[in-house]
Amino acid sequence: MTLDQAAQQVANSDDDSIEAGFGARWKALTRQANAHFDAEDYGAAGTLYAQAGEEAATMFAMVWNAAGDRAHEAVPMLAVSAANAANNACRQNDADAAGDAFVNVIDILVGALESPAAPKPLKAACAQHLPRLLVQFKAIIDETGADETRFTQAFEKAHYAGLAFGRTEGF
């Protein structure tokens, strides 16, 4: 069975909100990575989490090009992918890789918030999920004892992008 066939089977076996064809491959990759993570096979988990993150980025781009339709699904996929990759990196004592996972996704979400071309539903979903990502990032920093400089920079970018979005949307 190929990964795409497995993804289709997994998507069809669940009754949650991600249907076959949208997010099914991401879900299958994430579940496989989680199984490796639970088995403490962090190398294999990291490879699969990276693939899931790439799939989430693809889904994010699709949503952007579809006027924000399904942003409520694509943005959390990206956020979960970052958190999974960061947690996996922490298990391998790699605070830099954990920080990279968060910084990369925070940059994507901030980029959408700052772009005049980004659809409003996508911007709203980004604004909704940025605070949770920042809290998770800070928890990783505290857990690993890593330098807070990257967190502070990411926080400031997210803060200003969120404020600008809120002002333009009347919040």
C-alpha positions in Angstrom: 0.0 0.0 0.0 1.4 3.4 -1.0 1.4 6.4 1.4 -1.3 8.1 -0.7 -3.5 5.0 -0.5 -2.9 4.8 3.3 -3.8 8.4 3.6 -7.0 7.8 1.7 -7.9 4.9 4.0 -7.1 6.8 7.1 -9.1 9.8 6.0 -12.1 7.6 5.1 -11.9 5.8 8.5 -12.4 8.9 10.6 -15.4 11.1 11.0 -13.4 14.3 11.9 -13.4 17.4 9.8 -10.6 16.7 7.4 -12.0 14.8 4.5 -10.2 12.7 1.9 -8.4 14.8 -0.5 -7.8 17.7 1.9 -5.3 17.0 4.6 -5.5 13.2 4.3 -1.8 12.8 3.4 -0.8 15.2 6.2 -2.9 13.2 8.6 -1.4 9.9 7.6 2.2 11.3 7.8 1.5 12.8 11.2 0.0 9.6 12.6 3.0 7.6 11.4 5.3 10.1 12.9 3.4 10.0 16.2 3.7 6.2 16.3 7.5 6.5 15.8 7.7 9.3 18.4 5.7 7.1 20.9 8.2 4.2 20.2 11.1 6.7 20.9 12.3 6.4 17.3 12.9 10.1 17.0 15.0 9.9 13.8 12.1 8.3 11.9 9.6 10.6 13.6 11.6 13.7 12.6 11.7 12.6 9.0 7.9 12.1 8.9 7.2 15.3 10.9 9.2 17.2 8.3 7.2 15.6 5.5 4.0 16.4 7.3 5.2 20.0 7.7 5.9 20.3 4.0 2.4 18.9 3.3 0.9 21.4 5.7 2.8 24.2 3.9 1.4 23.0 0.6 -2.2 22.9 2.0 -1.6 26.5 3.4 -0.6 27.7 -0.1 -3.7 25.9 -1.6 -5.9 27.7 0.9 -4.3 31.1 0.1 -5.0 30.5 -3.6 -8.5 29.4 -2.9 -9.5 32.8 -1.2 -9.0 31.4 2.2 -11.5 28.5 1.9 -10.6 25.9 4.6 -8.2 28.2 6.4 -9.7 26.9 9.6 -8.1 23.5 8.7 -4.9 24.4 7.0 -3.5 26.9 9.6 -3.9 24.4 12.5 -2.2 21.7 10.3 0.8 24.1 10.0 0.8 24.9 13.7 0.5 21.3 14.8 3.4 20.4 12.4 5.6 23.0 14.0 4.8 21.8 17.5 5.4 18.2 16.6 8.7 18.9 15.0 9.8 21.1 17.9 8.8 18.5 20.5 10.6 15.8 18.6 13.7 18.0 18.3 13.6 18.5 22.1 13.6 14.8 22.7 16.9 14.8 20.7 18.3 17.7 22.8 18.3 20.0 19.7 17.0 23.3 20.9 18.0 25.0 17.7 16.0 22.7 15.6 13.0 23.1 17.9 13.3 26.9 17.6 13.6 26.6 13.8 10.3 24.7 13.6 8.5 27.4 15.4 10.2 30.4 13.8 9.6 29.0 10.3 5.8 28.6 10.9 5.5 31.9 12.8 7.2 33.6 9.8 4.6 32.0 7.4 1.7 33.2 9.6 3.1 36.7 10.1 3.8 36.9 6.3 0.1 36.1 5.7 -1.0 38.7 8.2 1.2 41.3 6.6 0.3 40.6 3.0 -2.4 42.7 1.4 -3.0 39.7 -1.0 -3.8 37.2 1.7 -7.5 36.3 2.0 -9.2 37.6 5.1 -10.3 34.1 6.4 -6.6 33.0 6.2 -5.5 36.1 8.0 -8.1 35.5 10.7 -7.0 31.9 11.2 -3.4 33.0 11.4 -4.2 35.6 14.0 -6.1 33.0 16.0 -3.3 30.4 16.0 -0.3 32.7 16.5 -0.7 33.1 20.3 -0.8 29.4 20.9 2.3 28.9 18.8 4.1 31.5 20.8 3.1 29.9 24.1 4.3 26.6 22.9 7.5 28.1 21.6 8.1 29.8 25.0 7.5 26.5 26.8 10.2 24.8 24.7 12.6 27.7 25.4 11.9 27.3 29.1 12.2 23.5 29.0 15.5 23.5 27.1 17.1 26.5 28.6 17.7 27.9 25.1 18.5 31.5 24.4 15.3 33.6 24.3 16.5 35.9 21.6 14.8 34.1 18.7 11.6 33.8 20.7 11.6 37.5 21.5 12.2 38.4 17.8 9.4 36.0 16.7 7.1 37.4 19.4 7.7 41.0 18.4 7.0 40.2 14.7 3.8 38.3 15.6 2.7 41.0 18.0 3.0 43.8 15.5 1.5 41.8 12.7 -1.4 40.9 14.9 -1.9 44.5 16.1 -1.9 45.7 12.5 -4.4 43.0 11.5 -6.6 43.9 14.4 -6.6 47.6 13.5 -7.5 46.9 9.9 -10.3 44.6 10.9 -11.7 46.9 13.6 -10.7 44.9 16.6 
